[in-house]
Amino acid sequence: MKQILTVLFLLLSLLFSPLAGFSEVREIICEGEYHMGDSETPIAAESRALLSAKRVAIEQAGTYVESYSDVRDSQLTADEVKVLASGLMEVVVVDKKRSVIEEGFHFWIKIKARVSPDKMQEMIKKAKDKSIVEDYKELHEAYEKSLSEIAEFKKQLATSKNKIEKHKVVTKIAHKEKQLRAHMTFEEGLKHSLHDEHDKAIEAYTATLELEPEYNDAYHNRGTAYHKKGHHDNARDDFKKACDLGEKYACENLKKL
């Protein structure tokens, strides 16, 4: 009798344990690096190293979430899978180093990306939102473009023959670093929006707009967050601004208010 009760206890423990939902958490370790050039700041250089690591983590996380039947049944596109992976992924920096290589600073960073499928169904619905998908796609394209342009500016700076030319290139690099910060705060806002953390999303989008006052997607997304909080006047103002700047979804939402 005692043995039977023990077996029943073990079965019930398994049934009601976190493993019963088969919510296997995956941890992904990735590394990124970036070599800082003249006139670049350490903060921007470290951010680019972090972006490099995150880019690899997103790809691996996407492969992981695609293995779930819920995702296969939903027939998500590659871009939608990236949105889903981004929404489910939590990133922490576990190590970073700065070293001197060829008279310049080299940044290396290691991250741990934790992917939990607990909110899979909820995130799948949000991954189907066309405006969010486009935001993520445009954001990743902006990161790629930024890296390419910075590499070109580095070459221009190395071959500049006078102070005027160098000053122009340095100014361009500074502008690109400001854009990078704006994109990163916008990405923070996207993450908060996916988790319905409206106050934090509004804060992140506001920080984006302080850096880039004509960032139309930031106006649109902040307007959406305001609307979900019931602040319709603020939402209307942001949708109007985003619509004027060419954001099509903001124009559609403005008509609905």
Secondary structure, DSSP 8 states (H G I E B T S, - for coil): -HHHHHHHHHHHHHHTSGGGGT---EEEEEEEEEE--TT--HHHHHHHHHHHHHHHHHHHHHHHHHTSHHHHHHT--HHHHHHHHHHHEEEEEEEEEEEEETTEEEEEEEEEEEE-GGGHHHHHHHHT-HHHHHHHHHHHHHHHHHHHHHHHHHHHHHH--SHHHHHHHHHHHHHHHHHHHHHHHHHHHHHHHHTT-HHHHHHHHHHHHHH-TT-HHHHHHHHHHHHHHT-HHHHHHHHHHHHHTT-HHHHHHHHH-
